[in-house]
């Protein structure tokens, strides 16, 4: 490795610099045996290669991957399968993407004590990806709910102002 290991078993940054270039230490183990966790789960770490990133995985008792973090050259990729995903923050949660953000579920509920803001060039309700109307039935307002009086549905790009 050419680096110097400090008393804690860590390679010091100075030990990684050779002639002005940083060198990465080789993994100590090429394949890591899964480590047992609570409830029969296991933690597995797989060092990557130049083309495939490092994998950190939590396996279910049946061996399925439940949580996976892949450290790629473009940044980490996090996957969670099965169970529930809960995000909680004391101030805010932000989602940003260069491309589309898609949410697919049986039902989507939004609850806020203030306004809901949807800002976009066109806001389409009950349309497919091409802007064609879908045959979804909107639920009828019950005596316990107040219908939104300022909601306009439709797929065309027409600008409706009510």
C-alpha positions as a LaTeX table, in Angstrom:
\begin{tabular}{lrrr}
\hline
Residue & $x$ (\AA) & $y$ (\AA) & $z$ (\AA) \\
\hline
Unk1 & 0.00 & 0.00 & 0.00 \\
Unk2 & 2.93 & 2.32 & 0.59 \\
Unk3 & 1.04 & 4.19 & 3.28 \\
Unk4 & 1.65 & 4.44 & 6.97 \\
Unk5 & $-0.93$ & 3.07 & 9.37 \\
Unk6 & $-1.52$ & 5.12 & 12.51 \\
Unk7 & $-2.17$ & 3.62 & 15.96 \\
Unk8 & $-5.92$ & 3.33 & 15.25 \\
Unk9 & $-5.48$ & 1.16 & 12.14 \\
Unk10 & $-6.26$ & 4.05 & 9.76 \\
Unk11 & $-4.10$ & 5.15 & 6.88 \\
Unk12 & $-3.06$ & 8.76 & 7.39 \\
Unk13 & $-3.68$ & 11.21 & 4.52 \\
Unk14 & 0.05 & 12.00 & 4.36 \\
Unk15 & 0.75 & 8.33 & 3.75 \\
Unk16 & $-1.54$ & 8.36 & 0.71 \\
Unk17 & 0.28 & 11.12 & $-1.13$ \\
Unk18 & 3.06 & 9.98 & $-3.44$ \\
Unk19 & 4.81 & 12.54 & $-5.68$ \\
Unk20 & 1.82 & 14.91 & $-5.51$ \\
Unk21 & $-0.76$ & 12.27 & $-6.41$ \\
Unk22 & $-3.10$ & 10.64 & $-3.92$ \\
Unk23 & $-3.21$ & 6.87 & $-4.10$ \\
Unk24 & $-6.06$ & 4.78 & $-2.78$ \\
Unk25 & $-5.29$ & 1.91 & $-0.44$ \\
Unk26 & $-6.23$ & $-1.55$ & $-1.65$ \\
Unk27 & $-9.10$ & $-3.17$ & 0.24 \\
Unk28 & $-7.89$ & $-5.34$ & 3.11 \\
Unk29 & $-10.45$ & $-8.00$ & 2.20 \\
Unk30 & $-11.82$ & $-8.62$ & $-1.29$ \\
Unk31 & $-15.06$ & $-10.23$ & $-0.07$ \\
Unk32 & $-16.49$ & $-9.51$ & 3.35 \\
Unk33 & $-18.57$ & $-12.18$ & 5.08 \\
Unk34 & $-22.03$ & $-10.95$ & 6.09 \\
Unk35 & $-22.21$ & $-9.76$ & 9.68 \\
Unk36 & $-25.28$ & $-10.93$ & 11.66 \\
Unk37 & $-27.71$ & $-8.25$ & 12.84 \\
Unk38 & $-30.86$ & $-8.29$ & 14.96 \\
Unk39 & $-33.94$ & $-10.22$ & 13.80 \\
Unk40 & $-31.94$ & $-12.47$ & 11.49 \\
Unk41 & $-30.78$ & $-9.68$ & 9.18 \\
Unk42 & $-27.21$ & $-9.43$ & 7.91 \\
Unk43 & $-24.89$ & $-6.60$ & 6.89 \\
Unk44 & $-22.83$ & $-7.28$ & 3.77 \\
Unk45 & $-20.08$ & $-5.05$ & 2.37 \\
Unk46 & $-18.73$ & $-5.72$ & $-1.10$ \\
Unk47 & $-15.77$ & $-3.66$ & $-2.28$ \\
Unk48 & $-16.25$ & $-2.42$ & $-5.83$ \\
Unk49 & $-14.10$ & $-2.11$ & $-8.90$ \\
Unk50 & $-13.28$ & 0.78 & $-11.23$ \\
Unk51 & $-16.58$ & 0.24 & $-13.11$ \\
Unk52 & $-18.81$ & $-0.99$ & $-10.30$ \\
Unk53 & $-19.14$ & 0.85 & $-6.99$ \\
Unk54 & $-18.81$ & $-0.41$ & $-3.44$ \\
Unk55 & $-21.99$ & $-2.02$ & $-2.05$ \\
Unk56 & $-23.27$ & $-1.81$ & 1.52 \\
Unk57 & $-26.31$ & $-4.05$ & 1.92 \\
Unk58 & $-28.70$ & $-5.11$ & 4.65 \\
Unk59 & $-30.19$ & $-8.51$ & 3.88 \\
Unk60 & $-33.51$ & $-9.85$ & 5.17 \\
Unk61 & $-33.59$ & $-13.18$ & 7.03 \\
Unk62 & $-34.50$ & $-14.81$ & 3.69 \\
Unk63 & $-31.48$ & $-13.20$ & 1.96 \\
Unk64 & $-33.32$ & $-10.47$ & 0.02 \\
Unk65 & $-31.65$ & $-7.05$ & $-0.17$ \\
Unk66 & $-33.73$ & $-4.63$ & 1.93 \\
Unk67 & $-31.37$ & $-1.64$ & 2.05 \\
Unk68 & $-28.53$ & $-1.01$ & $-0.38$ \\
Unk69 & $-26.08$ & 1.85 & $-0.75$ \\
Unk70 & $-23.92$ & 1.76 & $-3.87$ \\
Unk71 & $-21.00$ & 4.20 & $-3.88$ \\
Unk72 & $-20.55$ & 5.08 & $-7.56$ \\
Unk73 & $-18.27$ & 7.56 & $-9.31$ \\
Unk74 & $-21.38$ & 9.77 & $-9.78$ \\
Unk75 & $-22.26$ & 9.68 & $-6.08$ \\
Unk76 & $-24.15$ & 7.34 & $-3.77$ \\
Unk77 & $-27.30$ & 5.50 & $-4.86$ \\
Unk78 & $-29.65$ & 4.47 & $-2.03$ \\
Unk79 & $-32.32$ & 1.78 & $-2.49$ \\
Unk80 & $-34.86$ & 0.64 & 0.12 \\
Unk81 & $-37.14$ & $-2.31$ & $-0.65$ \\
Unk82 & $-40.12$ & $-3.56$ & 1.32 \\
Unk83 & $-41.41$ & $-2.28$ & 4.61 \\
Unk84 & $-42.01$ & 1.42 & 5.15 \\
Unk85 & $-39.85$ & 4.43 & 4.38 \\
Unk86 & $-40.20$ & 7.29 & 6.83 \\
Unk87 & $-38.48$ & 10.66 & 6.48 \\
Unk88 & $-38.57$ & 13.14 & 9.31 \\
Unk89 & $-36.90$ & 16.50 & 9.67 \\
Unk90 & $-37.23$ & 19.32 & 12.17 \\
Unk91 & $-37.12$ & 21.98 & 9.42 \\
Unk92 & $-37.54$ & 20.79 & 5.83 \\
Unk93 & $-37.16$ & 17.94 & 3.36 \\
Unk94 & $-36.17$ & 18.69 & $-0.23$ \\
Unk95 & $-36.22$ & 16.43 & $-3.28$ \\
Unk96 & $-34.33$ & 17.59 & $-6.35$ \\
Unk97 & $-33.69$ & 15.79 & $-9.62$ \\
Unk98 & $-32.27$ & 16.72 & $-13.02$ \\
Unk99 & $-35.07$ & 14.61 & $-14.54$ \\
Unk100 & $-38.53$ & 13.55 & $-13.45$ \\
Unk101 & $-39.67$ & 12.69 & $-9.93$ \\
Unk102 & $-42.35$ & 10.01 & $-9.99$ \\
Unk103 & $-44.52$ & 8.84 & $-7.12$ \\
Unk104 & $-46.57$ & 5.72 & $-7.73$ \\
Unk105 & $-48.88$ & 4.49 & $-5.01$ \\
Unk106 & $-52.35$ & 3.18 & $-4.35$ \\
Unk107 & $-53.17$ & 6.46 & $-2.65$ \\
Unk108 & $-51.40$ & 9.78 & $-2.03$ \\
Unk109 & $-52.37$ & 12.00 & 0.89 \\
Unk110 & $-51.04$ & 15.48 & 1.56 \\
Unk111 & $-51.79$ & 17.21 & 4.85 \\
Unk112 & $-50.61$ & 20.69 & 5.65 \\
Unk113 & $-51.66$ & 23.35 & 8.14 \\
Unk114 & $-51.06$ & 26.01 & 5.46 \\
Unk115 & $-51.23$ & 26.17 & 1.66 \\
Unk116 & $-50.33$ & 23.51 & $-0.90$ \\
Unk117 & $-48.34$ & 25.01 & $-3.78$ \\
Unk118 & $-48.15$ & 23.38 & $-7.22$ \\
Unk119 & $-46.17$ & 25.55 & $-9.60$ \\
Unk120 & $-45.47$ & 24.53 & $-13.16$ \\
Unk121 & $-45.87$ & 25.51 & $-16.78$ \\
Unk122 & $-48.89$ & 23.20 & $-16.99$ \\
Unk123 & $-50.54$ & 21.31 & $-14.15$ \\
Unk124 & $-52.42$ & 18.30 & $-15.48$ \\
Unk125 & $-54.90$ & 16.29 & $-13.47$ \\
Unk126 & $-56.05$ & 12.79 & $-14.49$ \\
Unk127 & $-53.89$ & 12.67 & $-17.62$ \\
Unk128 & $-51.44$ & 10.14 & $-19.00$ \\
Unk129 & $-47.82$ & 11.06 & $-19.79$ \\
Unk130 & $-48.88$ & 12.40 & $-23.20$ \\
Unk131 & $-51.57$ & 14.71 & $-21.73$ \\
Unk132 & $-54.51$ & 12.53 & $-22.79$ \\
Unk133 & $-57.48$ & 12.33 & $-20.40$ \\
Unk134 & $-57.74$ & 9.22 & $-18.23$ \\
Unk135 & $-61.02$ & 7.62 & $-17.20$ \\
Unk136 & $-60.41$ & 7.96 & $-13.46$ \\
Unk137 & $-63.52$ & 8.85 & $-11.50$ \\
Unk138 & $-63.08$ & 11.64 & $-9.02$ \\
Unk139 & $-64.69$ & 10.87 & $-5.65$ \\
Unk140 & $-67.90$ & 12.69 & $-4.81$ \\
Unk141 & $-67.67$ & 15.12 & $-1.91$ \\
Unk142 & $-69.09$ & 13.66 & 1.27 \\
Unk143 & $-70.90$ & 15.70 & 3.93 \\
Unk144 & $-67.69$ & 15.57 & 5.98 \\
Unk145 & $-65.46$ & 17.05 & 3.29 \\
Unk146 & $-65.56$ & 20.40 & 1.61 \\
Unk147 & $-64.86$ & 20.25 & $-2.15$ \\
Unk148 & $-62.03$ & 22.42 & $-3.36$ \\
Unk149 & $-63.67$ & 25.41 & $-5.04$ \\
Unk150 & $-60.46$ & 26.61 & $-6.65$ \\
Unk151 & $-59.45$ & 23.33 & $-8.34$ \\
Unk152 & $-59.67$ & 23.07 & $-12.11$ \\
Unk153 & $-59.15$ & 19.72 & $-13.77$ \\
Unk154 & $-58.30$ & 19.07 & $-17.35$ \\
Unk155 & $-55.53$ & 17.84 & $-19.58$ \\
Unk156 & $-55.25$ & 20.56 & $-22.19$ \\
Unk157 & $-52.64$ & 23.22 & $-21.94$ \\
Unk158 & $-55.40$ & 25.83 & $-21.76$ \\
Unk159 & $-54.88$ & 28.43 & $-19.09$ \\
Unk160 & $-57.95$ & 28.41 & $-16.89$ \\
Unk161 & $-58.29$ & 31.24 & $-14.41$ \\
Unk162 & $-61.14$ & 31.03 & $-11.90$ \\
\hline
\end{tabular}
